[in-house]
Amino acid sequence: MPTFIIREGVAADIAGIMRLKLELAISDGIAYTVRATAADWERDGFGPNRRFTVFVAEQAARIIGIAICGDQYFPGWIGPTLALLDLCVEQHHRNRGVGTALLARVAEFAKARDCAMIELTMRAGNRAAALYERVGFAEVPEIRNYVIAGDALDRLAAAVPAPARMAG
């Protein structure tokens, strides 16, 4: 069985990261959301003010899996929570320990930064749920996740009232 390595991503990995991010978006039916260019990925993931960290699974010089995470802060808490933003393993490499190894590396990263927890949001029916539960993630049924996007976001943003005029 071929082996793979888990390491922190570097800018030279961007093409492979973008390929897997698009594969993930296609499988979720939201390919239209993936619009970032290689330059965007380089700035946001590998520049001096990076906004997220990428771990990659590599086999024979090919990126076969990614885990992308970023800090999330809650007022009053000490330190960050680590948000697992994306986890994707190429289809023909699934069920071979790649996803588990990527999650273990994310956990090691979180512990090294004194994070209280790793949090993730996923769609109902996501096939990775069994993996997440197997490694110890627990569903929190009391939490509801809301989003606003598209036309609804545009309408809400346009509803900001004009500044009140001072009566003279």
N, C-alpha and C positions, 0 to 999 in steps of 0.2 A: 504494500500500500504506500503510495507516495506521501511524503511528509510535507508539512507546511510550517511557516514561521509566522509569528505574530509580532508586529513591531509598530511603532508610531509612524504614521504616514509622513511623507516629505513631498515637496512640491513636484518632484519628478513622477509622483504617483497620480497626479491629478486626472489624467486621461482614464485610468482604471477606476478611480473613485467616481468620476462622472458617469462612466458606463454602468456601474452598479447602482448608483443613485437613480439613474433613469430606469433601469430594470425594476427597481423597487417601486418607483412611481407608476410604471406601466402595470405592475401586478396589483397595485392599489386602485387603478383606474383614475389616476390623477396626473398623468404624464404632462398635462398642460401647465402644471405648477413648476416644473423644472426648467428654469429659464437662465440660470447663472452660466456665465462664460468661464473659460479656464482662468481668465484674469480675475474674475470675481472670486473663484475658489482660491486662487493664490493669495489675494489680498485678505480674504476673510478667514482662511484656514492656516495660512503659512506666513503671513506678513507680521510686522511688528505689533499690530493691534489685533491679533487674531481673535475670532469670536467663538471658535470651537476647536476641538481636538479630534483628529481622525486616527484610528488604529486600523491597520490593514492585515489581512491574512494573505500571505504570498506563497505561491508554489511555482517553482521553475520560472522565476522572474515574471509571473503573472499575478495580478491582484485578483484573488478569488473570493474575498470577503472584506467587508468594512463595518466598523462600528464608529459612529460619530456621536460625540457627546459635548455638552456645554454646561457652563455654570448657570444656576438659577438661584437667586437670593430671595429669602423671605424675611421681611422686617422682623427684628427681634430674635432671630436665630443667630447662632454663632457659626460662621463659616458657610460655604455654599452647599447646596444640594446639587448633585450631578444629574443632569437630564440626559437620558439616552435618547438621542434624536433619531437615529437610524441604525438599523442592523440589517445587513443584507449579505447573503452568501449565494454564490452562483448555484443555480439549480442542481447541476450534476455533482456539486461538492457538498450538498446538504446531507445531514445524518452521518457525518464523518468526524464530528467533534470540532468543526471550524467555528460554528456559532458559539459553542460553549467556551472555547479558547478565547474568542474575542470578548465575550462577556467577562471572563476571568480577568483579562487585561484591563478592562474598564473598571472592574472592582478594585484591582490593585492600584490603579490611578486614583480612584476615589479615596481609598484608605490613606494613600500617601499625602493627600491634600486635606485630610481630616474632615471629609464630607460626612454628614449625618446619614445620608441615604442616596440611593440612585432611584430616580423616578423615570417612568416611561408612560407614554400614552400610545395606545394602538387601537385600530379599528376592530370591532366585534368580528369574530370569524378569522382573525389573523392566524395563519398556520404556525406562527412562532410562539403562540401562547403556551403550548406544551413545553417548549424549551425554557421559556421564562419561568414557568412554575417549577420545572424540574431543578433549576439552579437556585431556586429560593425566592423569586419574586412572588408577591402576594397581591391578589386583586383587592382593591378597596371599594367595595360596592356602595359605600355611602357617598362617594365622590362622583359628581357629575361634571362632565367636561363640555363646555360650550365654546363655539367659535362663531365668528361673524366674518363674512367675506363677500366678495363680488358686489352685486347691486345693493345688498342690504348694508354692507360697509359704506358704500358710496352715499346711500341715503342718510345714514346716521351721521356721517361726517359733514354732510351738507346741512344738517339740522342745527348746527351750532348757531345760537342766536347772535345777532349783531350786538356789539357792545352797547350797553345802556348809555344813553346821553344824559349828561349831567344837566339838571334843571337849573336855570340861572337866576 
